[in-house]
């Protein structure tokens, strides 16, 4: 699954819908920016930055229940250590697709 429902329900808490929606909105905006930075780091073959940015996205995604995106960023973070540009590029494309689908699901939650 893209999102872990049990984790999302826990984040919603008791009547904390507005705070939950604000956190999701901030996450989406931040992740868009980080993906842009990640794409730039890959273009520059800056593997240290690739690993650091992937680590950041991995953590924030895990905290919000975006398990698949977190897992894929973990793979990219590990891959950055081997400095494999082709694999980094392929993983980035996969991550962008997963984020797009994750964002659709999060935006649907924001409308509830």
Biotite code that builds the C-alpha atoms (Angstrom):
import biotite.structure as struc

atoms = struc.array([
    struc.Atom([0.000, 0.000, 0.000], chain_id="A", res_id=1, res_name="UNK", atom_name="CA", element="C"),
    struc.Atom([1.049, 3.583, -0.562], chain_id="A", res_id=2, res_name="UNK", atom_name="CA", element="C"),
    struc.Atom([-0.290, 4.745, 2.807], chain_id="A", res_id=3, res_name="UNK", atom_name="CA", element="C"),
    struc.Atom([-0.520, 2.921, 6.127], chain_id="A", res_id=4, res_name="UNK", atom_name="CA", element="C"),
    struc.Atom([-4.093, 3.633, 7.243], chain_id="A", res_id=5, res_name="UNK", atom_name="CA", element="C"),
    struc.Atom([-3.521, 2.740, 10.904], chain_id="A", res_id=6, res_name="UNK", atom_name="CA", element="C"),
    struc.Atom([-0.675, 5.228, 11.117], chain_id="A", res_id=7, res_name="UNK", atom_name="CA", element="C"),
    struc.Atom([-2.774, 7.949, 9.479], chain_id="A", res_id=8, res_name="UNK", atom_name="CA", element="C"),
    struc.Atom([-5.609, 7.365, 11.941], chain_id="A", res_id=9, res_name="UNK", atom_name="CA", element="C"),
    struc.Atom([-3.169, 7.631, 14.826], chain_id="A", res_id=10, res_name="UNK", atom_name="CA", element="C"),
    struc.Atom([-1.871, 10.938, 13.441], chain_id="A", res_id=11, res_name="UNK", atom_name="CA", element="C"),
    struc.Atom([-5.412, 12.275, 13.169], chain_id="A", res_id=12, res_name="UNK", atom_name="CA", element="C"),
    struc.Atom([-5.806, 11.791, 16.898], chain_id="A", res_id=13, res_name="UNK", atom_name="CA", element="C"),
    struc.Atom([-8.899, 12.885, 18.760], chain_id="A", res_id=14, res_name="UNK", atom_name="CA", element="C"),
    struc.Atom([-10.440, 15.795, 16.926], chain_id="A", res_id=15, res_name="UNK", atom_name="CA", element="C"),
    struc.Atom([-7.131, 17.040, 15.556], chain_id="A", res_id=16, res_name="UNK", atom_name="CA", element="C"),
    struc.Atom([-8.325, 17.152, 11.938], chain_id="A", res_id=17, res_name="UNK", atom_name="CA", element="C"),
    struc.Atom([-7.094, 20.709, 11.267], chain_id="A", res_id=18, res_name="UNK", atom_name="CA", element="C"),
    struc.Atom([-3.606, 19.952, 12.593], chain_id="A", res_id=19, res_name="UNK", atom_name="CA", element="C"),
    struc.Atom([-3.518, 16.709, 10.598], chain_id="A", res_id=20, res_name="UNK", atom_name="CA", element="C"),
    struc.Atom([-4.443, 18.540, 7.391], chain_id="A", res_id=21, res_name="UNK", atom_name="CA", element="C"),
    struc.Atom([-1.813, 21.216, 8.038], chain_id="A", res_id=22, res_name="UNK", atom_name="CA", element="C"),
    struc.Atom([0.887, 18.584, 8.566], chain_id="A", res_id=23, res_name="UNK", atom_name="CA", element="C"),
    struc.Atom([-0.076, 16.787, 5.334], chain_id="A", res_id=24, res_name="UNK", atom_name="CA", element="C"),
    struc.Atom([-0.087, 20.069, 3.385], chain_id="A", res_id=25, res_name="UNK", atom_name="CA", element="C"),
    struc.Atom([3.347, 20.999, 4.730], chain_id="A", res_id=26, res_name="UNK", atom_name="CA", element="C"),
    struc.Atom([4.676, 17.522, 3.940], chain_id="A", res_id=27, res_name="UNK", atom_name="CA", element="C"),
    struc.Atom([3.466, 17.708, 0.333], chain_id="A", res_id=28, res_name="UNK", atom_name="CA", element="C"),
    struc.Atom([4.980, 21.166, -0.235], chain_id="A", res_id=29, res_name="UNK", atom_name="CA", element="C"),
    struc.Atom([8.267, 20.172, 1.406], chain_id="A", res_id=30, res_name="UNK", atom_name="CA", element="C"),
    struc.Atom([8.504, 16.918, -0.520], chain_id="A", res_id=31, res_name="UNK", atom_name="CA", element="C"),
    struc.Atom([7.902, 18.694, -3.833], chain_id="A", res_id=32, res_name="UNK", atom_name="CA", element="C"),
    struc.Atom([10.846, 20.977, -3.018], chain_id="A", res_id=33, res_name="UNK", atom_name="CA", element="C"),
    struc.Atom([13.036, 18.078, -1.894], chain_id="A", res_id=34, res_name="UNK", atom_name="CA", element="C"),
    struc.Atom([12.281, 16.106, -5.066], chain_id="A", res_id=35, res_name="UNK", atom_name="CA", element="C"),
    struc.Atom([13.350, 19.119, -7.110], chain_id="A", res_id=36, res_name="UNK", atom_name="CA", element="C"),
    struc.Atom([16.588, 19.304, -5.109], chain_id="A", res_id=37, res_name="UNK", atom_name="CA", element="C"),
    struc.Atom([17.061, 15.564, -5.530], chain_id="A", res_id=38, res_name="UNK", atom_name="CA", element="C"),
    struc.Atom([16.659, 15.788, -9.291], chain_id="A", res_id=39, res_name="UNK", atom_name="CA", element="C"),
    struc.Atom([19.255, 18.575, -9.362], chain_id="A", res_id=40, res_name="UNK", atom_name="CA", element="C"),
    struc.Atom([21.671, 16.577, -7.187], chain_id="A", res_id=41, res_name="UNK", atom_name="CA", element="C"),
    struc.Atom([21.360, 13.607, -9.545], chain_id="A", res_id=42, res_name="UNK", atom_name="CA", element="C"),
    struc.Atom([21.990, 15.833, -12.565], chain_id="A", res_id=43, res_name="UNK", atom_name="CA", element="C"),
    struc.Atom([25.143, 17.118, -10.827], chain_id="A", res_id=44, res_name="UNK", atom_name="CA", element="C"),
    struc.Atom([26.130, 13.590, -9.731], chain_id="A", res_id=45, res_name="UNK", atom_name="CA", element="C"),
    struc.Atom([26.339, 14.873, -6.155], chain_id="A", res_id=46, res_name="UNK", atom_name="CA", element="C"),
    struc.Atom([25.919, 11.559, -4.371], chain_id="A", res_id=47, res_name="UNK", atom_name="CA", element="C"),
    struc.Atom([26.408, 13.029, -0.893], chain_id="A", res_id=48, res_name="UNK", atom_name="CA", element="C"),
    struc.Atom([23.415, 15.324, -1.454], chain_id="A", res_id=49, res_name="UNK", atom_name="CA", element="C"),
    struc.Atom([21.426, 12.519, -3.083], chain_id="A", res_id=50, res_name="UNK", atom_name="CA", element="C"),
    struc.Atom([21.868, 10.387, 0.029], chain_id="A", res_id=51, res_name="UNK", atom_name="CA", element="C"),
    struc.Atom([21.055, 13.241, 2.414], chain_id="A", res_id=52, res_name="UNK", atom_name="CA", element="C"),
    struc.Atom([17.902, 14.354, 0.591], chain_id="A", res_id=53, res_name="UNK", atom_name="CA", element="C"),
    struc.Atom([16.682, 10.780, 0.125], chain_id="A", res_id=54, res_name="UNK", atom_name="CA", element="C"),
    struc.Atom([17.210, 10.267, 3.872], chain_id="A", res_id=55, res_name="UNK", atom_name="CA", element="C"),
    struc.Atom([15.092, 13.340, 4.680], chain_id="A", res_id=56, res_name="UNK", atom_name="CA", element="C"),
    struc.Atom([12.228, 12.254, 2.421], chain_id="A", res_id=57, res_name="UNK", atom_name="CA", element="C"),
    struc.Atom([12.467, 8.704, 3.788], chain_id="A", res_id=58, res_name="UNK", atom_name="CA", element="C"),
    struc.Atom([12.052, 9.924, 7.355], chain_id="A", res_id=59, res_name="UNK", atom_name="CA", element="C"),
    struc.Atom([9.212, 12.366, 6.817], chain_id="A", res_id=60, res_name="UNK", atom_name="CA", element="C"),
    struc.Atom([7.374, 9.864, 4.628], chain_id="A", res_id=61, res_name="UNK", atom_name="CA", element="C"),
    struc.Atom([7.743, 7.125, 7.240], chain_id="A", res_id=62, res_name="UNK", atom_name="CA", element="C"),
    struc.Atom([6.424, 9.462, 9.939], chain_id="A", res_id=63, res_name="UNK", atom_name="CA", element="C"),
    struc.Atom([3.270, 10.154, 7.910], chain_id="A", res_id=64, res_name="UNK", atom_name="CA", element="C"),
    struc.Atom([2.599, 6.584, 6.847], chain_id="A", res_id=65, res_name="UNK", atom_name="CA", element="C"),
    struc.Atom([3.803, 6.927, 3.235], chain_id="A", res_id=66, res_name="UNK", atom_name="CA", element="C"),
    struc.Atom([5.499, 3.547, 3.469], chain_id="A", res_id=67, res_name="UNK", atom_name="CA", element="C"),
    struc.Atom([6.231, 2.836, -0.191], chain_id="A", res_id=68, res_name="UNK", atom_name="CA", element="C"),
    struc.Atom([7.808, 6.251, -0.770], chain_id="A", res_id=69, res_name="UNK", atom_name="CA", element="C"),
    struc.Atom([9.882, 5.810, 2.379], chain_id="A", res_id=70, res_name="UNK", atom_name="CA", element="C"),
    struc.Atom([11.089, 2.387, 1.207], chain_id="A", res_id=71, res_name="UNK", atom_name="CA", element="C"),
    struc.Atom([12.033, 3.675, -2.242], chain_id="A", res_id=72, res_name="UNK", atom_name="CA", element="C"),
    struc.Atom([13.929, 6.616, -0.742], chain_id="A", res_id=73, res_name="UNK", atom_name="CA", element="C"),
    struc.Atom([15.765, 4.171, 1.504], chain_id="A", res_id=74, res_name="UNK", atom_name="CA", element="C"),
    struc.Atom([16.889, 2.295, -1.624], chain_id="A", res_id=75, res_name="UNK", atom_name="CA", element="C"),
    struc.Atom([18.066, 5.545, -3.209], chain_id="A", res_id=76, res_name="UNK", atom_name="CA", element="C"),
    struc.Atom([19.903, 6.521, -0.025], chain_id="A", res_id=77, res_name="UNK", atom_name="CA", element="C"),
    struc.Atom([21.704, 3.157, -0.035], chain_id="A", res_id=78, res_name="UNK", atom_name="CA", element="C"),
    struc.Atom([22.405, 3.445, -3.755], chain_id="A", res_id=79, res_name="UNK", atom_name="CA", element="C"),
    struc.Atom([24.013, 6.863, -3.292], chain_id="A", res_id=80, res_name="UNK", atom_name="CA", element="C"),
    struc.Atom([26.779, 5.167, -1.318], chain_id="A", res_id=81, res_name="UNK", atom_name="CA", element="C"),
    struc.Atom([27.716, 3.104, -4.389], chain_id="A", res_id=82, res_name="UNK", atom_name="CA", element="C"),
    struc.Atom([27.574, 6.210, -6.619], chain_id="A", res_id=83, res_name="UNK", atom_name="CA", element="C"),
    struc.Atom([25.683, 4.407, -9.383], chain_id="A", res_id=84, res_name="UNK", atom_name="CA", element="C"),
    struc.Atom([24.235, 7.175, -11.557], chain_id="A", res_id=85, res_name="UNK", atom_name="CA", element="C"),
    struc.Atom([22.096, 4.919, -13.760], chain_id="A", res_id=86, res_name="UNK", atom_name="CA", element="C"),
    struc.Atom([20.487, 3.261, -10.759], chain_id="A", res_id=87, res_name="UNK", atom_name="CA", element="C"),
    struc.Atom([19.988, 6.630, -9.027], chain_id="A", res_id=88, res_name="UNK", atom_name="CA", element="C"),
    struc.Atom([18.253, 7.977, -12.118], chain_id="A", res_id=89, res_name="UNK", atom_name="CA", element="C"),
    struc.Atom([15.996, 4.920, -12.367], chain_id="A", res_id=90, res_name="UNK", atom_name="CA", element="C"),
    struc.Atom([15.122, 5.107, -8.671], chain_id="A", res_id=91, res_name="UNK", atom_name="CA", element="C"),
    struc.Atom([14.371, 8.828, -8.983], chain_id="A", res_id=92, res_name="UNK", atom_name="CA", element="C"),
    struc.Atom([11.858, 8.135, -11.750], chain_id="A", res_id=93, res_name="UNK", atom_name="CA", element="C"),
    struc.Atom([10.237, 5.459, -9.593], chain_id="A", res_id=94, res_name="UNK", atom_name="CA", element="C"),
    struc.Atom([10.149, 7.804, -6.583], chain_id="A", res_id=95, res_name="UNK", atom_name="CA", element="C"),
    struc.Atom([8.532, 10.585, -8.612], chain_id="A", res_id=96, res_name="UNK", atom_name="CA", element="C"),
    struc.Atom([5.791, 8.222, -9.775], chain_id="A", res_id=97, res_name="UNK", atom_name="CA", element="C"),
    struc.Atom([5.210, 6.918, -6.275], chain_id="A", res_id=98, res_name="UNK", atom_name="CA", element="C"),
    struc.Atom([5.083, 10.439, -4.869], chain_id="A", res_id=99, res_name="UNK", atom_name="CA", element="C"),
    struc.Atom([2.526, 11.460, -7.494], chain_id="A", res_id=100, res_name="UNK", atom_name="CA", element="C"),
    struc.Atom([0.257, 8.576, -6.498], chain_id="A", res_id=101, res_name="UNK", atom_name="CA", element="C"),
    struc.Atom([0.879, 9.230, -2.795], chain_id="A", res_id=102, res_name="UNK", atom_name="CA", element="C"),
    struc.Atom([0.032, 12.898, -3.245], chain_id="A", res_id=103, res_name="UNK", atom_name="CA", element="C"),
    struc.Atom([-3.293, 12.000, -4.891], chain_id="A", res_id=104, res_name="UNK", atom_name="CA", element="C"),
    struc.Atom([-4.205, 9.865, -1.884], chain_id="A", res_id=105, res_name="UNK", atom_name="CA", element="C"),
    struc.Atom([-3.126, 12.525, 0.617], chain_id="A", res_id=106, res_name="UNK", atom_name="CA", element="C"),
    struc.Atom([-5.072, 15.224, -1.244], chain_id="A", res_id=107, res_name="UNK", atom_name="CA", element="C"),
    struc.Atom([-8.162, 13.009, -1.114], chain_id="A", res_id=108, res_name="UNK", atom_name="CA", element="C"),
    struc.Atom([-7.721, 12.843, 2.675], chain_id="A", res_id=109, res_name="UNK", atom_name="CA", element="C"),
    struc.Atom([-7.488, 16.632, 2.828], chain_id="A", res_id=110, res_name="UNK", atom_name="CA", element="C"),
    struc.Atom([-10.926, 16.907, 1.203], chain_id="A", res_id=111, res_name="UNK", atom_name="CA", element="C"),
    struc.Atom([-12.617, 14.712, 3.817], chain_id="A", res_id=112, res_name="UNK", atom_name="CA", element="C"),
])
